[in-house]
Amino acid sequence: MAEKLALPLILPSPPSPKPISTHHFKLYPSSQTLTPSVPPILHNLLQEPDPISSLNPPDPHPHHQSHFRPPDIAWVPRTRIRTRIGKSRDSNRGKPWAHHRLSPQGQDFVQLLIDPSFDAAGVGKAMLGLIESYDEDGSFSVEFLGVEVLGIVKGLGYYKKCDLAMGVIDWVRNHRDFSMAINSSVLAVIINILGKEGKVSDAAALLHSFQKDGLDIDVYAYTSLITAFASNGRYHDAVMVFKKMEEEGCRPTLITYNVILNVYGKMGMPWNKIVGIVDGMKSSGVAPDLYTYNTIISCCRRGSLYEEAAEFFREMKALGFSPDKVTYNSLLDVYGKSRRPREAMEVLKEMEISGFSPTNVTYNSLISAYARDGLLDEAMEIKNQMVEKGMKPDVFTYTTLLSGYEKAGKDEFAERIFNEMRSSGCKPNICTFNALIKMHGNRGKFEDMMKVSEEIKKCHCKPDIVTWNTLLAVFGQNGMDSEVSAVFREMKRAGFIPERDTFNTLISAYSRCGNFDQSMAIYKKMLEAGVSPDLSTYNAMLAALARRGLWEQSEKVLEEMKNVRCKPNELSYCSLLHAYANGKQIERMSILAEEVYSGMIEPHAVLLKTLVLVNSKCDLLIETERAFSELERRGFSTDISTLNAMISIYGRRQMMGRTNEILNFMKESGFTPTLATYNSLMYMYSRSGSFEKAEEVLREALVKGMKPDIISYNTVIFAYCRNSRMKEASRVFSEMKEVGLDPDVITYNTFIASYAADSMFAEAIGVLRYMIRNNCRPNQNTYNSIVDCYCKLNCVDEAGTFIANLSELDPHVSKDEERRLSERIRKKWT
């Protein structure tokens, strides 16, 4: 499959315009019982007790007298002044609705319709009465009616009487004598009202029907529809309307550009697409404003584009715009997402010098910057400063810290943060619970994960798209591909539409499960769904290629990112290092490492940690220690994965003193050992004279709530087999089966090799029969261990007999395998 992957990867353009969908998507899981395909562990977490009855709040019923006429206001017909959407010149903007542009009759009409006792079915009759009242003073004309209808619709929109506003429009539209009174301005207002009510499909259908009737749709109506789609999270539809508007020669305004830039940011569109909008805006003579620059800087968050954000920040100031609180918070957040805590702190200083007081948002972005970089002590210090300045940490503060400790492997600290959060009266939200699901799930503590589901119900939270993505990632991390597929099915059945992050998570999850072909299939489905890849997609693809050691393809993807799509970040280079390591390209790995150490590639903490991991994986002790020392020298904090890598390489070399130093550091620093920690310790002891300690470590892991895997049990079995303690090895083998782990070829080979080495060939062949009977296919090492031990004892005839009878033991053995073994005996005997 990898060879068939088209590289460079093709990034699709936004979907071509098509009729805008009018169906509504379900936003929340239904209350139906989960299907049997879902593992029992998911039932409590995913099942929703009650569907949400309504997404729209009830209409308020303001109490006004009907037929109210202000006595001192004389009505004068006015020529309509076109105002820019989002930039009203109305002096009453933000104040209670003012009806001074309506005639006295129009004012009375609005008061009549908003009266709680008014029957919506009487709109037509009321409109006839209004038209007759105009005729009485001789002021009536279609142009005048157009101004009146615009004011009436605005008034009804203010009072959230959307259905009545639509009733007025439908009545005027269906009367041939008055239909010309409905113009694009009225359409823009009603679209805006429908959008605020969440009836965005109705708004799209309305615009389409007016267009069919021959109404000239102007930029304000289009911009209202784009805004409505954007406000309701239907970003692809917003982009399609924008494209359609441009195709029809309707020139966007500043507000249109600002809205579409915000949409592109929310969609995570590639940076070149965002810059393309900005360039098009400037070339068409539309000058950016402060809101434009704030939006562009916010767009830099997803791709960690801190350099680009800083460049636009400088351009903004050069043009005379003074940054506001939104600007500083957005820039600070970009640095936070980019793991640039020092630059984030500089933004805070400039912000305070400019007279803007930091808010919770400011401090939360700073805490995120330090926590993402693993600088958790500094993150906690900022939280303390926040409290000293009289600000109360909120749910985002605590959740960010909790996630930081979880990622570092300090579960006890994460639990403390959660308990502090509860005791302070801060109510957790679904983001908090998602972080806890991730923490327990990644540690294989599914019982604790289930307890989180009970907490979600108690707090009346609803699982969101991130909850589903987290579950996909957790099961992928644990190599549980059937659970990944089951969760994805339930997610779609519950009405959640897969979006970019979901596809990215699935690519990564299936890759971690060893299902590379499925990862590639998900990538293709993503393109077919019209979802454009972003930096996270490329990084997920690079990680999938890296796990297969496909370094050449990885280099091509990275080159494409540099030239066309999006700037690689530190995670991109981390995947390339893993690709080199898994592809056994040690020289290329060393060259890339030198680029990191020299500063050609910024020596970010995560890159140095990756160098520790890949060098440890390749058993390069000096290089591993160099990377670990560089991490410490530059003042970066370590994490549990890095410490596990050090334990692994020291353990493989029986460097018990160094191993204990790392273990003591972990204990003193509050790191929670993971299964990888215990497996490395088991390995170390299994090869030592203290081999019995391997099982002691296994028991400790069980006491700590860990779920040992096949590697854990195989390591302990090896410890006993290596020392001819077959009774204990058989006991551990039985226990492994009892906990639901199927022995693999390594398990059986360990027994076979041990029996053969002790000249217990009957027992070795007995294990061979057992493994074949239990559907575990022997490999070359299985047969080699028996044949080699016969040769070692000069029992060549017995070895030949074994090969001659091999087809009876293993009906699937090939003639080529038999010839290979015969040749092996000949060479050894010679």
N, C-alpha and C positions, 0 to 999 in steps of 0.2 A: 504493500500500500504506500509506503514511504517513497518508493521509487516513482510511483505514479502521481505523487503530489505535484501539482503544477507550481513551479517556482520560477520567477517570483510570484508570491500570492497576489491574486487579483482583487483589488478593492473595488467593489461595485459603486457606481454612481447612485445618488438618491433615486428612488423608484420613479418611473415616468408617471406623469399625471394620469389618474384614473378616477372614475366616479367615487366620490367620498362615501365611505361606508356609513350606513345609518343604523347599524345594529349596535346594541349596547353590550359591553363586556361585563361579566361578573367580576367584581373586585374582591370578593371574600369567599372563603370555602363554604360550600353548602353544608347543610346539617345531615346529609345522607350518610348512612353507615359506610365506612371505608371498606373497600373490596378486599377479599381474602388474599389478593396478591401482595398486599402491604404486610411487611413483617410485623409481628405483635408489638415490637418495640416502638412502632410509629403510631399505634392507634390513639393513645392518650394525647400524644403531642399534636397530631394533625386533626383530630376530630373536633368539630365545632358544635356546641350545644344548640345555638340558636342563630339563624340567619339574621342579618341586619334588616330590619323591617323597611327602613327608608334611608336613603342617602341625603335627602333634601330636608332642611328644617321646615317646620310649618310656617305659613305666611303670617306675619304680624298683622294685627288688626288695629291700626291707629284710630283713635276716636276723634272724628271731626264732624262738624255739622255739615249736612249737605246744603247745596244752594248758597254757600257762603260767598259774599261779594265784598271785597275790601272797599269801603266807601270813598277813600281818598285817592284811589289810583285810577287815572283816566287811561283808557286803552288807546294806543295809536298803532296802526299797522306798521310793521317794520320790514325792511329788506333783510333777508337772512344773512347773518355774518358767519362765514365758514370758519369753524375752529378746528384746531389740530387735535386729533384724538390723543388723550393722555396729557394734553397741555391746554386745558380749558381757560379761556379768558374771563369766565364767569366769576364775578366778584363774590358770589355766594357759594363758590366751590368749597365743600367741606362743611357747609352750614345746612340747616334745614332747607328743604326744597323751596325755591322761590319761583312764583308763577307770573312774574311781572311781564313776560313776553307773551302771555296768553291774553286773549280778549276776556272781558268779564264773563261772556257765555262759556268760553273754554274753561275758565276757572271753576265755574259752577259745575260744568260737566265732570271735571276730575273729581271734585268733592262728592258728586253724586255716585260715581263709580267706586270710590274707595270706602263708601259707607258700608259697614258690616252687613247691613240688611239688604244691600243691592243684590239682585238675582242676575248672575252672569248671562242668563238667557235673554235678558232685556237689553243687551248692548245695541242691537239693531234699532230698536224702538227709540232708545235714548239718542242715537246718532241722528235719526230723522228729526227728532225734536231740536237737536243742536243746529242742524242745517236750516230748519225753519226759523229759528231765532236769529240766524245771520241774515236771512232774507228780509226780516222786519226792518233792519236799519240800513239796508241797501249796500252793505259793505262786502258782500260775499263775492268771491271769485275763486277759481281753482288754485291760483297762486297763493291767495290768502288761506285757503283750506290746507294747503301743504304746510304752511308755517304753523297753523293751529294743530294739525295732526302731529307734527314733530314735537311741539310742546306738550301735547296730551300724552304721547307715548313716553316722553321723558318723565313726566310726572307719575304715570302709572308704574314706570320702572323704579322710580325712587321709592314708591310704596310697596314694591315687590308684587305688583299685580300683573305678572307676566301674561297670564291667560287673557286678562281683560285687554291688555295692550295688543295682543294678537287678534282679539275679537274686533277691535277698532280697525286695525289694518286690513283684516279680511273683509270687513263690511265696505270700507272705502274702495278697496281693490276690486271688489265684485260689482260695484256700481259704475257702469261705463262712463257716466257723466263726470264722476269724481276720481276715476282711477289714476289720472295724471297727477293727482295730489301726492301720490306715493312716489318719492324720489329716493335716490341713493343715500341721502342723509338720514331719512327715516329708516331705511334698511340697515344702515350702520348702527343706529341706536338700538333697534330691536334685536339685532344679532348680538350686540353687547349684553343686552338684558338676558337673552336666552343662554348665552355663555355663562353668565354669573349664576343662573339657575341650574347649570349642569346639562342643559338641553342643547348640547352642541351639535348633535346630529340633526335636530330640528332646524337649527340655524343654518347649517350647510344646505339642507333641503330647500329652505326658504330662499336662500340666495340663488340656488340653481333654478328654482321655478321662476323667480323674477327675471333671471337672465334669459330663460326660454320665452318669457313674455315680451322681450325686447328692451328691458330697462338697461340703461347704460350704467354698468357697475363701476364705481370709481374706487380710488385707492383707499378711501376711508372705510367703505364696506368690506373690501378685501382685508384691510388691516384688522378690522373688528373680528372677522372670522378667524384670521391667523391667531389673534390674541385669545379668542374663545377656545380654539383647539389647544393652544399652549397651556392655558390656565387649567384645562382638564386633563393634561398629561398626554394628549394625543399629538405627539411631536411629529410623527411621520405625516399625518394629515396636514399639520401646519406647514410643513415644508412643501407638500404638494400644492397647497393653495398659493404659496409664495411663487413657486415655479409657474403655475398657471397664470398668475397675475402678470409676471414678467413676459410670458409668451404673448399675452394679449396687448402688450405695449403700455401697460399701466405702470408708471414710474413710482417706485417705493418712496415713502417719506422717511424722515429721520426716525419717527416712531416705528415704522415698519421694519427698518433695519435693526433697530434696537431689540424689537421683539424677536426677530428671526435669529439674531446673534445669541440671545438668551436661549432660544430653542436649540441651536447648534451646540451650545455649551451643555445643556441638559442631556442631549443625545450623545455627548462624547464624540462629536464629529472630529475627524482628523484636523490637525492644526492648519494644514494648507487650505482646507475648505473654509475654515473660519477667517483666515487671512484673505481668502478670495472674496468673501462678503465685504470685509472692510475695504479692500482695494476697489471693489465695484461701487461701494458707497462713495468713496472719495472721487473716483473718476466721473461719477454722475453729478458731481457738484454738491453733494449733501455732506455738510461738515459734521463730524462727530461732536457730541456733547459730553458732559461729565458722566452721564448715565452710560453712554457708549463705552467709554474707557473702563468704567467699573465692571461692565458686563464682560469686556474682553479679558480683563485681568481675572475675573471669576472663571472664564473658560479655560484658563491655564491650569486650573487645579487638577483636572482629571489626568492629564498627561505629565504632571509634575514639571510643567514648563516654567520654572522660576526665572530663567534668563529672559524668556520672551515677556513674562509679566513685568519684570524690571524695566525692559526696554520700552514697553508701552506706558509704564508709570513715568519714565523720564520724558517721553514724547508728550504726554498729557500736561506735565508741568511746563514744558517748553512752550506749549501753545497758550499758556496763561491760565489753565484750569487749576484751581486749588483743590487738592485732595480733601475729601470729606471722610467721615467716620466709616462709611461703607467702603471707600477706596482702601483705607488702611486695613480694615478687617479682612477684605478680600485678598489683598497682597500678603498679609500675614498668614492667611489660610493657605495660600499657594505655597509659601515657604514651609508651612507645617506639613502639607501633603508631600512635599519634596524632601522631607527630612533635613531641613536647613534651619535648625533651631537658633543658631547664632544670628543669621540674617533676619529671622523672625523677631528676635529681641531688638535688633537695630530699628526695625519698623515700629515697634512699640515705643522706643525712645523718641523717634521722629514724630510719632502720633501725639505723644504727650507734649512735646515742644510746640507743636502746632495748635495746642489748646484743646485737644480732644481727650476726654477722660476714657480710659479703657472700660469696656463693659464685660459682662460674662462671656459674650461671643469672642472678644479679644483674648481673654485669658484661656478660654477653652481651645482656641487655635494654638496658642503657645504651648499649652499642656500637650496637645496632640503632636506638635512638632518634636518635643522632647521624648514623649512616650514612643512615638514611631521609631525614633532612633535608639531606643533602649535606654535612654537616660532618665530612668524612673525616679531617682533621687531628686534630680533637678525638676522633674514634672511635679513631684510632691511639694517641693519648695515653692513653686509658682502657685500651687493650690493654697498653700499657707499664706502667701502674700495676698492672694485674692481675699481670703477671710479677714486678714488684718486691715484691708481697705474697706471692710464693711460689706463685701459681696458674699452672697451665699452660694456655695457650689451647687450646681443644678444636676439634672439627670445626665446631661452630656459630659459634664466634668467627671462624674463618677464612672460613667460607662467607658470613657476614654482611658482612665487610669486602670480600670478593671481589664480592658482589652490589652493594655500595655503589659501588665503583669502576667496575663495569660500567655501572651506571645513569648515573653522571656522565660516562661516555665516556672514562675513563682506563684503557684496556685494558692498557697496559704495567704499570701499578700492580697491576691485577687479576692479571696473570700472575705478578708478583713475589710476591703474597700466596699464590698457589697453589704456587709453587716453595718459598716459606718453609715452608708447611704440610707439603709432602712431606719437606723436609730435616729438619724438627723431629720426624719420625716419626709425625706425626698422619695417620691414614689417611682419605682423602676418603670421603664417603658419597654416596648418590644425590642428596642436596640440592646438594652441591658440583658434581656433574656437571651437574645441571639448570641451575645458574647459568652454567656454561661453555657449555652448549648455547645458552642464551639469548644470551650475549655474542656468540658467533661467528655464530649464526643471524641476529640482528638486524643484524649488519654485512654479511650476505650472504656470509660466509666459510664456505661449506658443506663445503669440504674439511677445514677445521679442526674443523668440527662433527663430521665423520666420525671424526676422530682421537679425539675425546672418546668416541665409542662404543667404540673399541678400549680406551681406558682403563677404561671401565665393565666390560668383560669381564675385563680383567686384575685388577681389584680385586674380582671376583666379586660385583658389585652387581647388583641387579635393577631394571629400569625400574619406576617406580611411577606412580600416577595423575598426579602433578605432572610427571613426564617427558612423558607424553602431552599434558597441558595446555600445557606449555612448547613442544612441537613445534607444536601448533595455533596458539599465539600467534606463534611465529616465522614460520611460513608465512603467517599473516594479516598480520603486519607487512610482509612482502615482497610482499603482493598476490598470493599464489599460491593461489587459491581451490580449484583442483583437488587440490593437495597437502593442503589443509585437509580436504577431503572424504575423501581417501584415508586420512589419518591417523585420522580419526574412525571410519571403517569398520574399520580394523585394530584400533583401540583396543577396539571392541565385540567384534570377533572374538576378541581375546586374552582376553576374559573380564572386562574392566574395565567397571564400571557407571558411566555418566555421572552425576556429581553436580553440585551447584550451581556449583562453580568451573569445571567443564567447560562447562556451559551458558553461564556468564558469558563464558568465554574464546571460545566459538564465536560468541556474539553480537558480540563485539568483532572477532574475526578476519574474519568475513564482511563486517562493516561496513567494515573497512580495505581489503578487496578490492573495495569498491564494490558489494557485493551486499546492499543494504539489505533487500530483500524476504526474503532467506534469513535475515537476522538476526531479523526479526520472526517468521518461521516457527519458528526455534529457540526464541524466547521463548514461543511458544504451546505447543511441545512440552514445554518445561520445566514449564509450568502443568499440562499434561495428565498429566505424570509425577508430579504431586503434590509438586513441589519448590517451596517458597516463595521468592519473590524476597527478596534482602537488599540492603544498601547497595551492594555491588559490582554486583548485577544492575541496580539503578537507574542507577548510574554508567555501566555498559556501554550501557544503553539511551539515556541522555542523550548519550553519545559518538556513538552511531550516528545519533541525530537531528541532532546538531551537524554531522556530516560532510555532511548533506544541507541544512544551513542552516535546518532546521525549528525556528525559535526559538519560535514560538507553542506548539507541542507541548512543547518543552523547558520552557517556563515552567509549563505545566500539570503536567508530571511533577514539577517541583521543588516546586510548591505542594502537590501531593498528599503528597510526602515530608514536608513540614513539618507538615501537618495530621493525617496518618493513620499513615504507615508507619514511616519512620525519618528521623532527623535528617540533612539534607544535610551533607556535609563539603566541604573545600576542592576536592576533585576534581569534585564536583557543580557548583560555581560555575565551575570551569575549563571544563567542557563547555558551560555556558551562554554563557560568553565566546566560545568557538569557534562556537557556534550563531549568535550575533549577528554575528560576523565573516563567517562563510560566507553568512549571510543579508543581508549588507550593511546591517546595522542599527547604523551607527556611533554614532548618538546614544545608543541603549540601551547599547551597549558602554561608552561614556564615562561614563554614569550609574553603571553597575556598577563601573567602575574607580574612580570617586570614592568609592563606598561602601567599597572596599578601602583606598584611601589614607587615608580618614578614620577607619578602624577600625570602622565599622559592621559590616563583614564582616572578620574577623580577617585582616590582611595577611600571610598565611602565605607562605613562600618559593615554594611551587609556584604560588600565585596570581599573585605578582609575575612569575615566570618565564613564566606563561601570558600575562600582559599584554604582555610583550616579544614573544612569538610572534604574538599576534593583531594587535598594532599593526604589527608588521613585515609581516605578511601583507597588511594593508590599506594598506601603504606610507605609514604615518603616522610620519614621522621623529621629530618633536618628542615625540609620545606614547611612541614606542618608547624613546627615550633617557631619558625621564622614568622609565619603569618600570625600566629597567636601572640608573639612578642610585639609585632607591628600594631596589632589591635590594641594592646595595652599601652604601647608607647604613644599612640595618638590620642589616648584618653577616651577611647570608645568602651562602652560597657559590653560585656559578653552576654550570652544567653545559653539556654539549656542545650541547644543543638551543638553549639561550639564546644561546650564542656563535654558533651557526650563523645564528640569526635576525638578530643584529647584522651579521654578514658579508653576509647576503642583502640587507638594506636599504641598507647602505653600498655594496655592489657594484652594486645597481640604479641608484644615483645617482652612480656613478663616483667615489666618495669613497675613493680608493685609499689615502690616508694613514691614514684611520681603519680601513680594512680590514686594513692591515698591522699596526696596533697590536693589533687583536684576534688576528691570527694569531700575533704574537710572544708575547702573553699565553698563548695556548693552548699554544705550544711550551714556554714557561718553566714552566707549571703542570702539564705532563704530560698534557694532553688529547690523545686520539687523533682526528685528523680523520676524519670520516665521508664517505660519498658525498655527503651534502647539502652539506658544506663544499666539496668539490671542484666540485660542480655550480654553487654560487654564484660561485666564482672563475672558472669557465669562462664564466658569464653576464657577469660584469664585463668580462673581457677581450674577449669576442666583440663587445661594443658599443664597444670602445675602439680607439685607433690601434694598440695592441699585440695585435691580434686573433689573431695566430699563437700567442700564449701560451696560448690556450684549449686547443689541442691538446697543448701541453706539460703542462698540468695534467691532461688526460686520460691521458697516458702515465704521469705520476707516480702517479695513482690505480691504474692497472694494476700498476705496480711494487710498490705497497703491498699488493697482494692484493685490491683492490676489484673488484667486478664492475659496471662502468658500466652504467647503464640507458638507456632510450630518450631520456630528457631529456639525458643526457650527450652522446650522439652528435648529437641534434638541435641542441644548442647549438653544437657545433663545426662542424657543417654550416652553420648560420646564419652563423657567423663568416666562413667562406670565401665563401659565396654573397653575403653583404652586400658583400663586397669583390671580387666578380666573379672569384673564384678557383675556377671551376667544376671544374677538374681535381682539385684537392685535395678539394673537397666530394664529388665522385664517388668518390674513393678511400676517404674515411671512410664513405660510404654502403655501399660494398662490404664494408668491414670489419664494419660493424654487422650486415649480413646473415650474414656468416661466423660471427659469435659467437652466432647464433641469435635476434637481435632483429628482429622484423618492423617495417619502416617504418610509421609511422602517417600520418594525414592532415596532421599538422604537418610531418613530414619532406617529403612531396611538395609541400605548399603553399610551403615554403621554396624549393625548386628552381623551381617554376612562377613564383612572384613574382619571383625573381631573373632568370630568363630573359626574362620579359615586360618587366621594368624596363629590360633591355638591348636591347629591341626584337627579341629572338630568339623570335618567336612560334611558329615551327615547332618549336623545341626545347621550348617551354612546353607546346604541345599534345601533343607526343610524350610528355612526362612524364605528362600527363593520361591519355593512352591506356594507358600502362604501369600507372599506379596502379589504373585501373578493371579492367584485365586481371588484376591481382593482388589483386582483391577488396577494395580500399580505396575506400570511397565518398567522392566529393568532397563538400565542404560549400560554403556560400555564399562563404566567403573564397577558395576555389579559383577560382570563376568571376569573382568581383569583381576579383581581381588582374589577370586577362587583360583583362576589359572596361575597367577603369579605365586600363590602360596604352594601349589602343587610343585611348580618348578623350583622354588626355593628349597624344597625337601627332596629334590631330584626325583619326584614322582611323575615323570613325564608320561608314562603309560596311563596313569590315572587321569592326568590332564587331558590326554587324547580321548579316553573313554568318556570323560565329562562332555567334551565337545561333540562326540559322536551321538550321545544321548540327549543333547541339548534341545533338539526339536521336540522331543517328548515332554521335556519340562516346560518349554516355551514354544507353543505352536506358531507364534508370530515371529520367531527369530528368523532372520534372513540368511540366505546362503553367503552373502557378502560378509555378514557378521561372523559366521562360522569360519570362513577363510581368513578373516582378520585375526581371529583367536589362534588358529593353527599357525599362522605366520608369526604371531607373538611368541608362541611356545618354541618354534624353530629358532628364532633369534636369541631367546633367553638360553636355550640349551646350547646353541653354538657359542 
